């Protein structure tokens, strides 16, 4: 509390990311490799437009 009053900095962003990682960890219980888990975190947290990455000629919708 005193640190916030002095600096006006909170750890809200870190806590929010922590929550998202915890949710992904619970969903990722079947992953066998750490790479798959980290990829899922990046896909969940990152601002990716996956449909936008597919070339128009391959889109079905």
C-alpha distance matrix in Angstrom:
0.0 3.8 5.4 5.3 6.4 8.8 10.1 9.8 10.2 9.4 11.4 13.1 16.5 16.6 15.8 18.5 20.9 20.3 21.3 24.4 25.5 25.3 27.5 29.9 30.1 31.1 33.7 34.9 36.2 39.7 39.0 40.7 39.3 36.0 37.3 37.8 34.2 32.8 35.2 34.0 30.4 31.5 33.7 31.0 28.2 30.5 31.9 35.5 38.4 40.7 43.5 43.5 44.2 47.4 50.5 52.1 55.3 53.6 51.6 53.1 51.1
3.8 0.0 3.8 5.4 5.1 6.3 8.6 9.5 10.6 11.0 13.5 15.7 18.7 18.7 18.6 21.3 23.4 23.0 24.4 27.3 28.1 28.2 30.6 32.7 32.9 34.2 36.7 37.8 39.0 42.5 41.6 43.1 41.5 38.0 39.2 40.0 36.6 34.8 37.3 36.4 32.7 33.6 36.0 33.5 30.5 32.6 34.0 37.6 40.6 42.9 45.8 45.6 46.2 49.5 52.5 54.1 57.4 55.8 54.0 55.6 53.7
5.4 3.8 0.0 3.8 5.5 5.2 6.0 7.5 7.7 8.5 10.9 13.6 16.1 16.0 16.5 19.3 21.0 20.7 22.6 25.2 25.8 26.3 28.8 30.6 30.8 32.5 34.9 35.6 37.1 40.4 39.2 40.6 38.8 35.2 36.3 37.2 33.9 31.9 34.4 33.8 30.0 30.7 33.2 31.0 27.8 29.6 31.1 34.7 37.8 40.2 43.2 42.8 43.2 46.6 49.5 51.3 54.5 53.0 51.3 53.2 51.4
5.3 5.4 3.8 0.0 3.8 5.4 5.2 4.6 5.5 6.3 9.5 11.5 14.1 14.9 15.2 17.4 19.6 19.8 21.2 23.7 24.9 25.5 27.5 29.5 30.1 31.6 33.8 34.8 36.5 39.8 38.7 40.4 38.7 35.2 36.0 36.6 33.3 31.4 33.5 32.7 28.9 29.5 31.7 29.3 26.1 27.9 29.0 32.7 35.6 38.2 41.0 40.5 41.3 44.6 47.5 49.1 52.4 51.0 49.1 50.9 48.9
6.4 5.1 5.5 3.8 0.0 3.8 5.8 5.6 8.3 9.8 13.2 14.9 17.6 18.6 18.8 20.9 23.2 23.5 24.7 27.2 28.5 29.1 31.0 33.1 33.8 35.2 37.3 38.5 40.2 43.5 42.5 44.2 42.5 38.9 39.7 40.4 37.1 35.1 37.2 36.3 32.5 33.0 35.2 32.7 29.5 31.2 32.1 35.8 38.6 41.3 43.9 43.4 44.3 47.7 50.4 51.9 55.3 54.0 52.1 53.8 51.7
8.8 6.3 5.2 5.4 3.8 0.0 3.8 6.1 8.4 10.9 14.1 16.4 18.5 19.2 20.1 22.4 24.1 24.6 26.3 28.6 29.5 30.4 32.6 34.3 34.9 36.6 38.7 39.5 41.3 44.5 43.2 44.7 42.7 39.1 39.7 40.7 37.6 35.3 37.5 37.0 33.2 33.4 35.8 33.7 30.3 31.7 32.7 36.4 39.2 41.9 44.8 44.0 44.6 48.2 50.8 52.4 55.8 54.6 52.9 54.8 52.9
10.1 8.6 6.0 5.2 5.8 3.8 0.0 3.8 5.3 8.6 11.7 14.0 15.6 16.5 17.9 19.9 21.4 22.2 24.1 26.0 27.0 28.2 30.3 31.7 32.5 34.5 36.3 37.0 39.0 42.0 40.6 42.1 40.0 36.3 36.7 37.7 34.7 32.3 34.3 33.9 30.1 30.1 32.5 30.6 27.1 28.2 29.2 32.9 35.8 38.5 41.3 40.4 41.0 44.6 47.2 48.9 52.3 51.1 49.4 51.5 49.7
9.8 9.5 7.5 4.6 5.6 6.1 3.8 0.0 3.8 6.7 10.3 11.7 13.6 15.2 16.2 17.7 19.6 20.7 22.2 24.0 25.4 26.6 28.4 30.0 31.1 32.8 34.5 35.5 37.6 40.7 39.4 41.2 39.3 35.7 36.0 36.7 33.6 31.3 33.1 32.4 28.7 28.7 30.8 28.6 25.1 26.4 27.1 30.8 33.5 36.4 39.0 38.3 39.1 42.6 45.2 46.7 50.2 49.0 47.1 49.0 47.0
10.2 10.6 7.7 5.5 8.3 8.4 5.3 3.8 0.0 3.8 7.0 8.9 10.3 11.6 13.0 14.7 16.2 17.3 19.1 20.8 22.0 23.4 25.2 26.7 27.7 29.6 31.3 32.1 34.2 37.2 35.8 37.6 35.5 31.9 32.3 33.0 30.0 27.6 29.5 28.9 25.1 25.2 27.5 25.4 21.9 23.3 24.3 28.0 30.9 33.5 36.4 35.7 36.3 39.8 42.5 44.2 47.6 46.3 44.5 46.5 44.6
9.4 11.0 8.5 6.3 9.8 10.9 8.6 6.7 3.8 0.0 3.8 5.5 7.9 8.9 9.6 11.5 13.4 14.2 15.6 17.7 19.0 20.0 21.9 23.6 24.5 26.2 28.0 29.0 31.0 34.2 33.0 34.9 33.1 29.6 30.2 30.7 27.5 25.5 27.4 26.5 22.7 23.3 25.4 23.0 19.8 21.7 22.9 26.6 29.5 32.0 34.8 34.5 35.2 38.5 41.4 43.1 46.4 44.8 43.0 44.7 42.9
11.4 13.5 10.9 9.5 13.2 14.1 11.7 10.3 7.0 3.8 0.0 3.8 5.6 5.4 6.2 8.7 10.2 10.6 12.4 14.5 15.5 16.5 18.6 20.2 20.9 22.8 24.7 25.5 27.4 30.5 29.3 31.2 29.4 26.0 26.7 27.2 23.9 22.0 24.1 23.2 19.4 20.2 22.5 20.1 17.1 19.2 21.0 24.5 27.6 29.7 32.8 32.7 33.1 36.3 39.4 41.2 44.4 42.6 40.9 42.6 41.0
13.1 15.7 13.6 11.5 14.9 16.4 14.0 11.7 8.9 5.5 3.8 0.0 3.8 5.5 5.1 6.1 8.7 9.7 10.5 12.5 14.3 15.2 16.7 18.5 19.8 21.3 22.9 24.1 26.3 29.4 28.4 30.7 29.2 25.9 26.5 26.5 23.2 21.5 23.2 21.8 18.2 19.1 20.9 18.1 15.2 17.6 19.0 22.5 25.4 27.6 30.4 30.5 31.3 34.4 37.5 39.1 42.2 40.5 38.5 40.0 38.2
16.5 18.7 16.1 14.1 17.6 18.5 15.6 13.6 10.3 7.9 5.6 3.8 0.0 3.8 5.4 5.1 6.3 8.5 9.9 10.7 12.4 14.2 15.5 16.7 18.3 20.2 21.4 22.3 24.8 27.6 26.3 28.5 26.8 23.5 23.6 23.7 20.6 18.6 20.1 19.0 15.3 15.7 17.6 15.2 11.9 14.0 15.6 19.1 22.1 24.3 27.3 27.2 27.8 31.0 34.0 35.8 38.9 37.2 35.4 37.1 35.5
16.6 18.7 16.0 14.9 18.6 19.2 16.5 15.2 11.6 8.9 5.4 5.5 3.8 0.0 3.8 5.4 5.2 6.1 8.7 10.0 10.5 12.2 14.3 15.3 16.2 18.4 20.0 20.6 22.7 25.6 24.2 26.1 24.3 20.9 21.5 21.8 18.6 16.7 18.8 17.9 14.1 15.0 17.4 15.2 12.2 14.6 16.9 20.1 23.4 25.1 28.4 28.6 28.6 31.8 35.0 37.0 39.9 38.0 36.4 38.2 36.8
15.8 18.6 16.5 15.2 18.8 20.1 17.9 16.2 13.0 9.6 6.2 5.1 5.4 3.8 0.0 3.8 5.5 4.9 6.2 8.8 9.8 10.5 12.5 14.3 15.1 16.6 18.6 19.7 21.5 24.8 23.9 26.0 24.8 21.6 22.6 22.4 18.9 17.7 19.9 18.3 14.7 16.4 18.3 15.5 13.2 16.2 18.4 21.5 24.6 26.1 29.2 29.8 30.1 33.0 36.4 38.2 41.1 38.9 37.1 38.5 37.0
18.5 21.3 19.3 17.4 20.9 22.4 19.9 17.7 14.7 11.5 8.7 6.1 5.1 5.4 3.8 0.0 3.8 5.3 5.1 6.4 8.8 9.9 10.8 12.6 14.3 15.7 16.9 18.3 20.6 23.7 22.9 25.4 24.2 21.2 21.8 21.2 17.9 16.7 18.2 16.3 12.9 14.3 15.7 12.6 10.3 13.4 15.3 18.4 21.3 23.0 25.9 26.5 27.1 29.9 33.2 34.8 37.8 35.7 33.7 35.1 33.4
20.9 23.4 21.0 19.6 23.2 24.1 21.4 19.6 16.2 13.4 10.2 8.7 6.3 5.2 5.5 3.8 0.0 3.8 5.4 5.1 6.2 8.6 9.9 10.5 12.1 14.3 15.4 16.0 18.6 21.3 20.1 22.4 20.9 17.8 18.2 17.8 14.6 13.1 14.7 13.2 9.6 11.0 12.9 10.3 7.8 10.9 13.5 16.3 19.5 20.9 24.1 24.7 24.8 27.7 31.1 33.0 35.8 33.6 32.0 33.5 32.2
20.3 23.0 20.7 19.8 23.5 24.6 22.2 20.7 17.3 14.2 10.6 9.7 8.5 6.1 4.9 5.3 3.8 0.0 3.8 5.5 5.2 6.2 8.7 9.9 10.4 12.4 14.4 15.0 16.9 20.0 19.0 21.1 19.9 16.8 18.0 17.8 14.2 13.3 15.6 14.0 10.6 12.9 14.9 12.3 10.7 14.0 16.9 19.4 22.6 23.5 26.8 27.7 27.6 30.2 33.8 35.8 38.4 36.0 34.4 35.8 34.6
21.3 24.4 22.6 21.2 24.7 26.3 24.1 22.2 19.1 15.6 12.4 10.5 9.9 8.7 6.2 5.1 5.4 3.8 0.0 3.8 5.5 5.1 6.3 8.7 9.8 10.8 12.6 14.1 16.0 19.3 18.9 21.5 20.9 18.3 19.4 18.4 14.9 14.7 16.5 14.1 11.2 13.9 15.0 11.7 10.9 14.6 17.0 19.4 22.2 23.0 26.0 27.3 27.5 29.9 33.5 35.2 37.8 35.3 33.4 34.5 33.1
24.4 27.3 25.2 23.7 27.2 28.6 26.0 24.0 20.8 17.7 14.5 12.5 10.7 10.0 8.8 6.4 5.1 5.5 3.8 0.0 3.8 5.4 5.1 6.2 8.5 10.0 10.7 12.1 14.7 17.5 16.8 19.7 18.9 16.4 17.0 15.7 12.4 12.1 13.3 10.7 8.0 10.5 11.2 7.9 7.5 11.3 13.8 15.8 18.6 19.3 22.3 23.7 23.8 26.1 29.8 31.5 34.1 31.5 29.7 30.8 29.5
25.5 28.1 25.8 24.9 28.5 29.5 27.0 25.4 22.0 19.0 15.5 14.3 12.4 10.5 9.8 8.8 6.2 5.2 5.5 3.8 0.0 3.8 5.4 5.0 6.0 8.6 9.8 10.1 12.5 15.3 14.2 16.6 15.7 13.0 14.0 13.1 9.5 9.3 11.3 9.2 6.4 9.6 11.1 8.8 8.5 12.0 15.2 16.8 19.8 20.1 23.3 24.7 24.3 26.6 30.2 32.3 34.7 31.9 30.5 31.8 31.0
25.3 28.2 26.3 25.5 29.1 30.4 28.2 26.6 23.4 20.0 16.5 15.2 14.2 12.2 10.5 9.9 8.6 6.2 5.1 5.4 3.8 0.0 3.8 5.5 5.0 6.3 8.7 9.7 11.1 14.5 14.3 16.8 16.6 14.3 16.0 14.9 11.1 12.0 14.2 11.7 9.6 13.2 14.2 11.6 11.9 15.5 18.5 20.0 22.8 22.8 25.9 27.6 27.3 29.3 33.1 35.0 37.2 34.3 32.8 33.7 32.8
27.5 30.6 28.8 27.5 31.0 32.6 30.3 28.4 25.2 21.9 18.6 16.7 15.5 14.3 12.5 10.8 9.9 8.7 6.3 5.1 5.4 3.8 0.0 3.8 5.4 5.2 6.3 8.6 10.5 13.7 13.9 17.0 17.2 15.5 16.8 14.8 11.5 12.7 14.0 10.7 9.5 12.9 12.9 9.9 11.2 14.8 17.3 18.5 20.9 20.8 23.5 25.6 25.6 27.3 31.0 32.7 34.9 31.9 30.2 30.8 29.7
29.9 32.7 30.6 29.5 33.1 34.3 31.7 30.0 26.7 23.6 20.2 18.5 16.7 15.3 14.3 12.6 10.5 9.9 8.7 6.2 5.0 5.5 3.8 0.0 3.8 5.4 5.0 5.9 8.8 11.3 10.9 14.1 14.0 12.4 13.2 11.0 7.9 9.4 10.3 7.1 6.5 10.1 10.1 7.8 9.8 12.9 15.7 16.4 18.8 18.3 21.2 23.3 22.8 24.5 28.3 30.2 32.2 29.2 27.7 28.6 27.9
30.1 32.9 30.8 30.1 33.8 34.9 32.5 31.1 27.7 24.5 20.9 19.8 18.3 16.2 15.1 14.3 12.1 10.4 9.8 8.5 6.0 5.0 5.4 3.8 0.0 3.8 5.4 5.0 6.5 9.7 9.4 12.0 12.2 10.7 12.6 10.9 7.4 9.6 11.5 9.0 8.5 12.3 13.0 11.3 12.8 15.9 19.0 19.6 22.2 21.4 24.5 26.6 25.8 27.4 31.1 33.3 35.0 31.9 30.7 31.5 31.1
31.1 34.2 32.5 31.6 35.2 36.6 34.5 32.8 29.6 26.2 22.8 21.3 20.2 18.4 16.6 15.7 14.3 12.4 10.8 10.0 8.6 6.3 5.2 5.4 3.8 0.0 3.8 5.5 5.9 9.4 10.6 13.5 14.6 13.8 15.7 13.5 10.5 13.1 14.5 11.5 11.5 15.3 15.2 13.1 15.1 18.3 21.1 21.6 23.8 22.9 25.6 28.0 27.6 28.8 32.6 34.4 36.1 32.8 31.4 31.8 31.2
33.7 36.7 34.9 33.8 37.3 38.7 36.3 34.5 31.3 28.0 24.7 22.9 21.4 20.0 18.6 16.9 15.4 14.4 12.6 10.7 9.8 8.7 6.3 5.0 5.4 3.8 0.0 3.8 5.7 8.0 9.2 12.7 14.0 13.7 14.9 11.9 9.7 12.5 12.9 9.6 10.6 14.0 13.1 11.4 14.2 17.0 19.4 19.4 21.2 20.0 22.4 25.1 24.6 25.6 29.4 31.1 32.6 29.3 27.8 28.1 27.6
34.9 37.8 35.6 34.8 38.5 39.5 37.0 35.5 32.1 29.0 25.5 24.1 22.3 20.6 19.7 18.3 16.0 15.0 14.1 12.1 10.1 9.7 8.6 5.9 5.0 5.5 3.8 0.0 3.8 5.5 5.6 9.1 10.2 10.2 11.5 8.6 6.6 10.0 10.6 8.0 9.6 12.9 12.5 11.8 14.5 16.8 19.7 19.3 21.4 19.8 22.5 25.1 24.0 25.0 28.7 30.8 32.2 28.8 27.8 28.3 28.3
36.2 39.0 37.1 36.5 40.2 41.3 39.0 37.6 34.2 31.0 27.4 26.3 24.8 22.7 21.5 20.6 18.6 16.9 16.0 14.7 12.5 11.1 10.5 8.8 6.5 5.9 5.7 3.8 0.0 3.8 5.7 8.3 10.5 11.1 13.3 10.8 9.1 12.7 13.8 11.6 13.1 16.5 16.3 15.5 18.0 20.5 23.4 23.1 25.1 23.4 26.0 28.7 27.6 28.3 32.0 34.1 35.2 31.7 30.9 31.2 31.3
39.7 42.5 40.4 39.8 43.5 44.5 42.0 40.7 37.2 34.2 30.5 29.4 27.6 25.6 24.8 23.7 21.3 20.0 19.3 17.5 15.3 14.5 13.7 11.3 9.7 9.4 8.0 5.5 3.8 0.0 3.8 6.3 9.3 11.1 12.7 9.9 9.6 13.4 13.8 12.1 14.4 17.3 16.8 16.7 19.6 21.5 24.3 23.4 25.1 22.9 25.4 28.1 26.7 27.0 30.6 32.8 33.5 29.9 29.4 29.6 30.1
39.0 41.6 39.2 38.7 42.5 43.2 40.6 39.4 35.8 33.0 29.3 28.4 26.3 24.2 23.9 22.9 20.1 19.0 18.9 16.8 14.2 14.3 13.9 10.9 9.4 10.6 9.2 5.6 5.7 3.8 0.0 3.8 5.8 7.6 9.0 6.4 6.6 10.3 10.7 9.8 12.3 14.8 14.7 15.3 17.9 19.5 22.4 21.4 23.4 21.2 24.0 26.4 24.6 25.2 28.8 31.2 32.1 28.6 28.3 29.0 29.7
40.7 43.1 40.6 40.4 44.2 44.7 42.1 41.2 37.6 34.9 31.2 30.7 28.5 26.1 26.0 25.4 22.4 21.1 21.5 19.7 16.6 16.8 17.0 14.1 12.0 13.5 12.7 9.1 8.3 6.3 3.8 0.0 3.8 7.0 8.8 7.6 8.4 11.6 12.5 12.6 14.7 17.0 17.4 18.4 20.6 21.9 25.1 24.0 26.1 23.9 26.7 28.9 26.8 27.4 30.7 33.4 34.0 30.6 30.7 31.6 32.6
39.3 41.5 38.8 38.7 42.5 42.7 40.0 39.3 35.5 33.1 29.4 29.2 26.8 24.3 24.8 24.2 20.9 19.9 20.9 18.9 15.7 16.6 17.2 14.0 12.2 14.6 14.0 10.2 10.5 9.3 5.8 3.8 0.0 3.8 5.4 5.6 6.8 9.0 10.2 11.3 13.1 14.8 15.9 17.2 19.0 19.9 23.2 22.2 24.7 22.6 25.8 27.6 25.2 26.2 29.4 32.4 33.2 29.9 30.2 31.5 32.5
36.0 38.0 35.2 35.2 38.9 39.1 36.3 35.7 31.9 29.6 26.0 25.9 23.5 20.9 21.6 21.2 17.8 16.8 18.3 16.4 13.0 14.3 15.5 12.4 10.7 13.8 13.7 10.2 11.1 11.1 7.6 7.0 3.8 0.0 3.8 5.4 5.0 6.2 8.5 9.9 10.6 12.4 14.2 15.4 16.5 17.6 21.1 20.6 23.4 21.9 25.3 26.8 24.6 26.1 29.4 32.4 33.6 30.5 30.6 32.2 32.9
37.3 39.2 36.3 36.0 39.7 39.7 36.7 36.0 32.3 30.2 26.7 26.5 23.6 21.5 22.6 21.8 18.2 18.0 19.4 17.0 14.0 16.0 16.8 13.2 12.6 15.7 14.9 11.5 13.3 12.7 9.0 8.8 5.4 3.8 0.0 3.8 5.4 5.2 6.1 8.6 9.9 10.5 12.2 14.2 15.3 15.6 18.9 18.0 20.7 19.0 22.5 23.7 21.3 22.8 26.0 29.1 30.3 27.3 27.6 29.5 30.3
37.8 40.0 37.2 36.6 40.4 40.7 37.7 36.7 33.0 30.7 27.2 26.5 23.7 21.8 22.4 21.2 17.8 17.8 18.4 15.7 13.1 14.9 14.8 11.0 10.9 13.5 11.9 8.6 10.8 9.9 6.4 7.6 5.6 5.4 3.8 0.0 3.8 5.5 5.0 6.2 8.7 9.9 10.5 12.3 14.3 14.9 17.9 16.7 19.1 17.1 20.3 22.1 19.9 21.0 24.4 27.3 28.4 25.3 25.3 26.8 27.6
34.2 36.6 33.9 33.3 37.1 37.6 34.7 33.6 30.0 27.5 23.9 23.2 20.6 18.6 18.9 17.9 14.6 14.2 14.9 12.4 9.5 11.1 11.5 7.9 7.4 10.5 9.7 6.6 9.1 9.6 6.6 8.4 6.8 5.0 5.4 3.8 0.0 3.8 5.4 5.1 6.4 8.8 9.9 10.6 12.3 13.8 17.2 16.7 19.5 18.0 21.4 23.2 21.4 23.0 26.5 29.2 30.7 27.6 27.2 28.6 28.9
32.8 34.8 31.9 31.4 35.1 35.3 32.3 31.3 27.6 25.5 22.0 21.5 18.6 16.7 17.7 16.7 13.1 13.3 14.7 12.1 9.3 12.0 12.7 9.4 9.6 13.1 12.5 10.0 12.7 13.4 10.3 11.6 9.0 6.2 5.2 5.5 3.8 0.0 3.8 5.4 5.0 6.3 8.6 9.8 10.5 11.4 15.0 14.8 18.0 17.0 20.7 21.8 20.0 22.1 25.5 28.4 30.1 27.3 27.0 28.9 29.1
35.2 37.3 34.4 33.5 37.2 37.5 34.3 33.1 29.5 27.4 24.1 23.2 20.1 18.8 19.9 18.2 14.7 15.6 16.5 13.3 11.3 14.2 14.0 10.3 11.5 14.5 12.9 10.6 13.8 13.8 10.7 12.5 10.2 8.5 6.1 5.0 5.4 3.8 0.0 3.8 5.4 5.1 6.1 8.6 10.0 10.0 13.1 12.1 14.9 13.6 17.2 18.4 16.5 18.3 21.8 24.7 26.3 23.5 23.3 25.2 25.5
34.0 36.4 33.8 32.7 36.3 37.0 33.9 32.4 28.9 26.5 23.2 21.8 19.0 17.9 18.3 16.3 13.2 14.0 14.1 10.7 9.2 11.7 10.7 7.1 9.0 11.5 9.6 8.0 11.6 12.1 9.8 12.6 11.3 9.9 8.6 6.2 5.1 5.4 3.8 0.0 3.8 5.4 5.0 6.1 8.5 9.7 12.6 12.0 14.5 13.2 16.6 18.4 17.1 18.8 22.5 24.9 26.7 23.7 22.9 24.4 24.3
30.4 32.7 30.0 28.9 32.5 33.2 30.1 28.7 25.1 22.7 19.4 18.2 15.3 14.1 14.7 12.9 9.6 10.6 11.2 8.0 6.4 9.6 9.5 6.5 8.5 11.5 10.6 9.6 13.1 14.4 12.3 14.7 13.1 10.6 9.9 8.7 6.4 5.0 5.4 3.8 0.0 3.8 5.5 5.1 5.9 7.9 11.4 11.9 15.0 14.7 18.2 19.5 18.5 20.8 24.4 26.8 29.0 26.3 25.3 26.9 26.5
31.5 33.6 30.7 29.5 33.0 33.4 30.1 28.7 25.2 23.3 20.2 19.1 15.7 15.0 16.4 14.3 11.0 12.9 13.9 10.5 9.6 13.2 12.9 10.1 12.3 15.3 14.0 12.9 16.5 17.3 14.8 17.0 14.8 12.4 10.5 9.9 8.8 6.3 5.1 5.4 3.8 0.0 3.8 5.5 5.3 5.2 8.7 8.9 12.4 12.3 16.1 16.8 15.6 18.2 21.7 24.2 26.5 24.2 23.3 25.4 25.1
33.7 36.0 33.2 31.7 35.2 35.8 32.5 30.8 27.5 25.4 22.5 20.9 17.6 17.4 18.3 15.7 12.9 14.9 15.0 11.2 11.1 14.2 12.9 10.1 13.0 15.2 13.1 12.5 16.3 16.8 14.7 17.4 15.9 14.2 12.2 10.5 9.9 8.6 6.1 5.0 5.5 3.8 0.0 3.8 5.8 5.4 7.8 7.0 9.7 9.2 12.8 14.1 13.2 15.5 19.1 21.4 23.7 21.2 20.1 21.9 21.5
31.0 33.5 31.0 29.3 32.7 33.7 30.6 28.6 25.4 23.0 20.1 18.1 15.2 15.2 15.5 12.6 10.3 12.3 11.7 7.9 8.8 11.6 9.9 7.8 11.3 13.1 11.4 11.8 15.5 16.7 15.3 18.4 17.2 15.4 14.2 12.3 10.6 9.8 8.6 6.1 5.1 5.5 3.8 0.0 3.8 5.8 8.1 8.7 11.3 11.5 14.6 16.1 16.0 18.2 21.9 23.7 26.2 23.7 22.1 23.5 22.6
28.2 30.5 27.8 26.1 29.5 30.3 27.1 25.1 21.9 19.8 17.1 15.2 11.9 12.2 13.2 10.3 7.8 10.7 10.9 7.5 8.5 11.9 11.2 9.8 12.8 15.1 14.2 14.5 18.0 19.6 17.9 20.6 19.0 16.5 15.3 14.3 12.3 10.5 10.0 8.5 5.9 5.3 5.8 3.8 0.0 3.8 6.6 8.7 11.9 13.1 16.4 17.1 17.1 19.8 23.3 25.2 28.0 25.8 24.3 26.1 25.0
30.5 32.6 29.6 27.9 31.2 31.7 28.2 26.4 23.3 21.7 19.2 17.6 14.0 14.6 16.2 13.4 10.9 14.0 14.6 11.3 12.0 15.5 14.8 12.9 15.9 18.3 17.0 16.8 20.5 21.5 19.5 21.9 19.9 17.6 15.6 14.9 13.8 11.4 10.0 9.7 7.9 5.2 5.4 5.8 3.8 0.0 3.8 5.6 9.3 10.8 14.2 14.2 14.0 17.2 20.4 22.5 25.4 23.5 22.2 24.4 23.4
31.9 34.0 31.1 29.0 32.1 32.7 29.2 27.1 24.3 22.9 21.0 19.0 15.6 16.9 18.4 15.3 13.5 16.9 17.0 13.8 15.2 18.5 17.3 15.7 19.0 21.1 19.4 19.7 23.4 24.3 22.4 25.1 23.2 21.1 18.9 17.9 17.2 15.0 13.1 12.6 11.4 8.7 7.8 8.1 6.6 3.8 0.0 3.8 6.7 9.3 12.2 11.7 12.3 15.6 18.6 20.2 23.4 22.0 20.3 22.6 21.3
35.5 37.6 34.7 32.7 35.8 36.4 32.9 30.8 28.0 26.6 24.5 22.5 19.1 20.1 21.5 18.4 16.3 19.4 19.4 15.8 16.8 20.0 18.5 16.4 19.6 21.6 19.4 19.3 23.1 23.4 21.4 24.0 22.2 20.6 18.0 16.7 16.7 14.8 12.1 12.0 11.9 8.9 7.0 8.7 8.7 5.6 3.8 0.0 3.8 5.7 8.9 8.6 8.7 11.9 15.0 16.9 19.9 18.3 16.9 19.3 18.5
38.4 40.6 37.8 35.6 38.6 39.2 35.8 33.5 30.9 29.5 27.6 25.4 22.1 23.4 24.6 21.3 19.5 22.6 22.2 18.6 19.8 22.8 20.9 18.8 22.2 23.8 21.2 21.4 25.1 25.1 23.4 26.1 24.7 23.4 20.7 19.1 19.5 18.0 14.9 14.5 15.0 12.4 9.7 11.3 11.9 9.3 6.7 3.8 0.0 3.8 5.7 5.2 6.6 9.4 12.3 13.7 16.9 15.5 13.7 16.1 15.0
40.7 42.9 40.2 38.2 41.3 41.9 38.5 36.4 33.5 32.0 29.7 27.6 24.3 25.1 26.1 23.0 20.9 23.5 23.0 19.3 20.1 22.8 20.8 18.3 21.4 22.9 20.0 19.8 23.4 22.9 21.2 23.9 22.6 21.9 19.0 17.1 18.0 17.0 13.6 13.2 14.7 12.3 9.2 11.5 13.1 10.8 9.3 5.7 3.8 0.0 3.8 5.3 5.1 7.0 10.5 12.3 14.9 12.9 11.4 13.8 13.5
43.5 45.8 43.2 41.0 43.9 44.8 41.3 39.0 36.4 34.8 32.8 30.4 27.3 28.4 29.2 25.9 24.1 26.8 26.0 22.3 23.3 25.9 23.5 21.2 24.5 25.6 22.4 22.5 26.0 25.4 24.0 26.7 25.8 25.3 22.5 20.3 21.4 20.7 17.2 16.6 18.2 16.1 12.8 14.6 16.4 14.2 12.2 8.9 5.7 3.8 0.0 3.8 5.4 5.5 8.6 9.3 12.1 10.3 8.2 10.5 9.9
43.5 45.6 42.8 40.5 43.4 44.0 40.4 38.3 35.7 34.5 32.7 30.5 27.2 28.6 29.8 26.5 24.7 27.7 27.3 23.7 24.7 27.6 25.6 23.3 26.6 28.0 25.1 25.1 28.7 28.1 26.4 28.9 27.6 26.8 23.7 22.1 23.2 21.8 18.4 18.4 19.5 16.8 14.1 16.1 17.1 14.2 11.7 8.6 5.2 5.3 3.8 0.0 3.8 5.5 7.5 8.5 11.9 11.2 9.6 12.6 12.0
44.2 46.2 43.2 41.3 44.3 44.6 41.0 39.1 36.3 35.2 33.1 31.3 27.8 28.6 30.1 27.1 24.8 27.6 27.5 23.8 24.3 27.3 25.6 22.8 25.8 27.6 24.6 24.0 27.6 26.7 24.6 26.8 25.2 24.6 21.3 19.9 21.4 20.0 16.5 17.1 18.5 15.6 13.2 16.0 17.1 14.0 12.3 8.7 6.6 5.1 5.4 3.8 0.0 3.8 6.4 9.0 11.6 10.5 10.1 13.5 13.9
47.4 49.5 46.6 44.6 47.7 48.2 44.6 42.6 39.8 38.5 36.3 34.4 31.0 31.8 33.0 29.9 27.7 30.2 29.9 26.1 26.6 29.3 27.3 24.5 27.4 28.8 25.6 25.0 28.3 27.0 25.2 27.4 26.2 26.1 22.8 21.0 23.0 22.1 18.3 18.8 20.8 18.2 15.5 18.2 19.8 17.2 15.6 11.9 9.4 7.0 5.5 5.5 3.8 0.0 3.8 6.4 8.3 6.7 6.7 10.2 11.3
50.5 52.5 49.5 47.5 50.4 50.8 47.2 45.2 42.5 41.4 39.4 37.5 34.0 35.0 36.4 33.2 31.1 33.8 33.5 29.8 30.2 33.1 31.0 28.3 31.1 32.6 29.4 28.7 32.0 30.6 28.8 30.7 29.4 29.4 26.0 24.4 26.5 25.5 21.8 22.5 24.4 21.7 19.1 21.9 23.3 20.4 18.6 15.0 12.3 10.5 8.6 7.5 6.4 3.8 0.0 3.8 5.5 5.6 6.7 10.5 12.0
52.1 54.1 51.3 49.1 51.9 52.4 48.9 46.7 44.2 43.1 41.2 39.1 35.8 37.0 38.2 34.8 33.0 35.8 35.2 31.5 32.3 35.0 32.7 30.2 33.3 34.4 31.1 30.8 34.1 32.8 31.2 33.4 32.4 32.4 29.1 27.3 29.2 28.4 24.7 24.9 26.8 24.2 21.4 23.7 25.2 22.5 20.2 16.9 13.7 12.3 9.3 8.5 9.0 6.4 3.8 0.0 3.8 5.4 5.3 8.6 9.7
55.3 57.4 54.5 52.4 55.3 55.8 52.3 50.2 47.6 46.4 44.4 42.2 38.9 39.9 41.1 37.8 35.8 38.4 37.8 34.1 34.7 37.2 34.9 32.2 35.0 36.1 32.6 32.2 35.2 33.5 32.1 34.0 33.2 33.6 30.3 28.4 30.7 30.1 26.3 26.7 29.0 26.5 23.7 26.2 28.0 25.4 23.4 19.9 16.9 14.9 12.1 11.9 11.6 8.3 5.5 3.8 0.0 3.8 5.7 8.3 10.6
53.6 55.8 53.0 51.0 54.0 54.6 51.1 49.0 46.3 44.8 42.6 40.5 37.2 38.0 38.9 35.7 33.6 36.0 35.3 31.5 31.9 34.3 31.9 29.2 31.9 32.8 29.3 28.8 31.7 29.9 28.6 30.6 29.9 30.5 27.3 25.3 27.6 27.3 23.5 23.7 26.3 24.2 21.2 23.7 25.8 23.5 22.0 18.3 15.5 12.9 10.3 11.2 10.5 6.7 5.6 5.4 3.8 0.0 3.8 6.5 9.4
51.6 54.0 51.3 49.1 52.1 52.9 49.4 47.1 44.5 43.0 40.9 38.5 35.4 36.4 37.1 33.7 32.0 34.4 33.4 29.7 30.5 32.8 30.2 27.7 30.7 31.4 27.8 27.8 30.9 29.4 28.3 30.7 30.2 30.6 27.6 25.3 27.2 27.0 23.3 22.9 25.3 23.3 20.1 22.1 24.3 22.2 20.3 16.9 13.7 11.4 8.2 9.6 10.1 6.7 6.7 5.3 5.7 3.8 0.0 3.8 5.8
53.1 55.6 53.2 50.9 53.8 54.8 51.5 49.0 46.5 44.7 42.6 40.0 37.1 38.2 38.5 35.1 33.5 35.8 34.5 30.8 31.8 33.7 30.8 28.6 31.5 31.8 28.1 28.3 31.2 29.6 29.0 31.6 31.5 32.2 29.5 26.8 28.6 28.9 25.2 24.4 26.9 25.4 21.9 23.5 26.1 24.4 22.6 19.3 16.1 13.8 10.5 12.6 13.5 10.2 10.5 8.6 8.3 6.5 3.8 0.0 3.8
51.1 53.7 51.4 48.9 51.7 52.9 49.7 47.0 44.6 42.9 41.0 38.2 35.5 36.8 37.0 33.4 32.2 34.6 33.1 29.5 31.0 32.8 29.7 27.9 31.1 31.2 27.6 28.3 31.3 30.1 29.7 32.6 32.5 32.9 30.3 27.6 28.9 29.1 25.5 24.3 26.5 25.1 21.5 22.6 25.0 23.4 21.3 18.5 15.0 13.5 9.9 12.0 13.9 11.3 12.0 9.7 10.6 9.4 5.8 3.8 0.0
